[in-house]
Amino acid sequence: FGCQCNPLFATTWSGGTDDSLPFDKKKTPPISIDIVKSAIQSVKETGKIARPFVGIHYAQINPTVQKQNNLAVDYGVLVTGPDKNVSGVVAGSPAEVAGIKNGDIVLSIDGEKINETKSFSYIIRQKTIGQKVTFTVLSGGIQKNVTLVLKAAPPESV
């Protein structure tokens, strides 16, 4: 669920095999300078890279996920655990504090629509620890805005 790579050091390209092709809508955006600046500042302040943490497990919504889960939308991320016995929301996380629940769909972050070219992790990693962010969430068929404060990711998730 989500990217297992660390986009601070690698960019995953899709939609072609030639990385020399110009950026287009079919490719993952290149690493943002804001992500690099954030990593450098983190190392200067703490001696390590610390990145923002929301505290959800999710599946990127694509046509297959949409169909399998009978979802009303074709973009965003579905908050879901790795199996039916595990919640998609980490206990004590900013997401839990903000009221995000298993089965919710996060549609956008600070107005940026989550899709295959602007992934959830890509948008979050442009933010800073302690920053307030607003998620547009579809919960039980009702769209609402939820504000949360990003925490530092636990060491095991970096």
Secondary structure as GFF3:
##gff-version 3
##sequence-region A 1 158
A	DSSP	alpha_helix	33	46	.	.	.	ID=ss1
A	DSSP	beta_strand	52	53	.	.	.	ID=ss2
A	DSSP	beta_strand	58	60	.	.	.	ID=ss3
A	DSSP	alpha_helix	63	68	.	.	.	ID=ss4
A	DSSP	beta_strand	77	79	.	.	.	ID=ss5
A	DSSP	alpha_helix	94	98	.	.	.	ID=ss6
A	DSSP	beta_strand	105	109	.	.	.	ID=ss7
A	DSSP	beta_strand	112	113	.	.	.	ID=ss8
A	DSSP	alpha_helix	120	124	.	.	.	ID=ss9
A	DSSP	beta_strand	132	139	.	.	.	ID=ss10
A	DSSP	beta_strand	142	149	.	.	.	ID=ss11
A	DSSP	beta_strand	151	152	.	.	.	ID=ss12
A	DSSP	three_ten_helix	155	157	.	.	.	ID=ss13
###
